[in-house]
């Protein structure tokens, strides 16, 4: 997946992007990309957020759900909707 599907919320975008990076590269590279994006946001015009990092972490976990964008989106949506314990 070169681009993210339309209609995703910001947390869903972070989650699906991280999951896709894990599937194509590695967990480390997904972690680096997520943190790199937030550091760039913190020192640039973006909006750095702990919530984005949490969504990235969920995405790294969802990467093991199998191939296919639909499976990743479903995993991300379910995990993001779950109450935090």
Secondary structure by P-SEA (a helix, b strand, c coil): cccccccccaaaaaaaaaaaaaaaccaaaaaaaaaaaaaaaaaccccccaaaaaaaaaaaaaccccccaaaaaaaaaaaaacccc
